Amino acid sequence: MACSGSAYGLIEQIVSGLFTGLDVPHYLIDTFAVIFYGAINAAGLYVTAAEDAEAASADVETVIGSVLLGLRNIGGVADPSSEDLTSQS
């Protein structure tokens, strides 16, 4: 979808790496990549607008890291309404 050196390409590589070895259709990997690309852009705006950019940056790092870790722990793409996903909160 994008060249590997672009910001989107880097996000796509990270997301693809989360699903390595799993039977996840490429279109879902693309969907995750687009959503995370948007999240990263929004995070940048959040940090830029914050009174304490350093604290906001740390908060963003925690949230994005938690989301990516959660994806790794799922072990694949599951039905969002499944017991497995709703019980992890």
Secondary structure, 3 states (H helix, E strand, C coil): CCCCCCHHHHHHHHHHHHCCCCCCCHHHHHHHHHHHHHHHHHHHHHHHHCCCHHHHHHHHHHHHHHHHHHHHHHCCCCCCCCHHHHCCC
